[in-house]
Amino acid sequence: QVQLVESGGDLVQPGGSLRLSCAFSGNFFNRYTMAWYRQAPGNHSELVASITTDYSTNYADSVKGRFTISRDNIKKTGYLQMNSLKPEDTAVYFCNTKRGVGQDYWGQGTQVTVSS
């Protein structure tokens, strides 16, 4: 059974940086696409970034040039480096991994708050 545990969320000032981590427990992490989503109060969930098994990446327009998604298949961990943070980045960030039908897993979320 796959489990995902996010960490790294915090309160940070505008312009600051954070790195989120997503620890994967289970087998075959390298066969899963990984993504980060976020949800702010009153908003729908938004895809922030994704990375495929061959390291192709995709970003929401709102974070391009500021956020970087990466993965370490040896450590079975995914990352989201967030720079130049803005108040509108405030949300709960969720890690997601997918491999196929019925193999879609979510973490519990980590809170990111950008405020002065």
C-alpha positions as CSV (number, residue, x, y, z in Angstrom):
1,Q,0.0,0.0,0.0
2,V,1.4,3.4,-1.0
3,Q,1.5,6.2,1.5
4,L,2.6,9.8,0.9
5,V,3.8,12.2,3.6
6,E,4.3,15.9,2.8
7,S,6.5,18.2,4.8
8,G,8.0,21.6,4.6
9,G,5.0,23.9,4.8
10,D,5.5,27.0,6.9
11,L,4.7,30.7,7.3
12,V,7.0,32.7,5.1
13,Q,7.2,36.4,4.0
14,P,6.5,37.5,0.5
15,G,9.5,37.0,-1.7
16,G,10.7,34.1,0.4
17,S,11.3,30.5,-0.4
18,L,10.2,27.1,0.8
19,R,10.9,23.5,-0.3
20,L,8.2,21.0,0.1
21,S,9.0,17.2,0.3
22,C,6.8,14.2,-0.4
23,A,8.0,11.0,1.0
24,F,6.7,7.9,-0.8
25,S,6.4,4.6,1.0
26,G,5.8,1.5,-1.1
27,N,7.3,0.0,-4.2
28,F,8.1,1.2,-7.7
29,F,8.2,4.9,-7.0
30,N,10.0,5.4,-10.3
31,R,7.0,4.1,-12.2
32,Y,4.7,6.8,-10.8
33,T,4.0,10.2,-12.2
34,M,4.1,12.7,-9.3
35,A,2.3,16.0,-8.9
36,W,1.7,18.8,-6.5
37,Y,-1.8,20.4,-6.1
38,R,-2.9,23.2,-3.9
39,Q,-6.2,24.4,-2.5
40,A,-6.9,27.7,-1.0
41,P,-10.0,28.4,1.2
42,G,-13.0,28.8,-1.0
43,N,-11.2,27.7,-4.1
44,H,-11.0,24.6,-6.2
45,S,-8.0,22.4,-6.1
46,E,-5.3,23.5,-8.6
47,L,-2.6,21.5,-10.3
48,V,0.6,23.3,-9.5
49,A,3.3,21.1,-11.2
50,S,3.8,17.6,-12.3
51,I,6.8,15.4,-13.2
52,T,6.6,12.1,-15.2
53,T,8.6,9.0,-14.9
54,D,11.0,10.3,-17.5
55,Y,11.4,13.6,-15.7
56,S,9.2,15.7,-18.1
57,T,7.7,18.6,-16.1
58,N,4.6,20.8,-16.4
59,Y,3.7,23.9,-14.5
60,A,0.7,26.1,-13.9
61,D,1.1,29.5,-15.5
62,S,0.9,31.1,-12.1
63,V,4.1,29.4,-10.9
64,K,6.2,29.2,-14.0
65,G,9.7,30.6,-13.4
66,R,9.2,30.5,-9.6
67,F,8.5,26.9,-8.7
68,T,10.6,23.8,-9.6
69,I,9.4,20.2,-9.3
70,S,11.8,17.4,-9.0
71,R,12.1,13.8,-7.8
72,D,14.8,11.5,-6.3
73,N,13.9,7.9,-7.2
74,I,16.6,6.6,-4.9
75,K,15.2,8.4,-1.9
76,K,11.6,7.8,-3.2
77,T,10.9,11.5,-2.5
78,G,9.4,14.3,-4.6
79,Y,10.1,18.0,-4.1
80,L,8.6,21.3,-4.9
81,Q,11.0,24.2,-4.6
82,M,9.1,27.5,-4.3
83,N,10.8,30.8,-4.8
84,S,9.6,34.4,-4.9
85,L,6.5,33.4,-3.0
86,K,3.4,35.6,-3.1
87,P,0.5,35.9,-0.8
88,E,-1.7,34.2,-3.5
89,D,0.5,31.1,-3.1
90,T,-1.1,30.6,0.3
91,A,-2.8,27.2,0.3
92,V,-2.7,23.6,1.5
93,Y,-0.3,21.8,-0.8
94,F,-1.0,18.1,-1.6
95,C,1.3,15.5,-3.2
96,N,-0.2,13.1,-5.6
97,T,1.2,10.0,-7.4
98,K,-0.4,8.0,-10.2
99,R,0.5,4.9,-12.0
100,G,-2.6,3.7,-13.6
101,V,-6.3,2.9,-12.9
102,G,-6.8,2.4,-9.2
103,Q,-3.2,3.5,-8.4
104,D,-3.8,7.2,-7.5
105,Y,-2.6,8.3,-4.1
106,W,-2.7,11.5,-2.1
107,G,-0.9,12.9,0.9
108,Q,-2.5,14.6,3.9
109,G,-1.4,18.1,2.8
110,T,1.0,20.7,4.2
111,Q,0.0,24.3,4.9
112,V,1.9,27.1,3.1
113,T,1.2,30.7,4.3
114,V,2.8,33.7,2.6
115,S,2.2,36.8,4.7
116,S,4.1,39.7,6.1
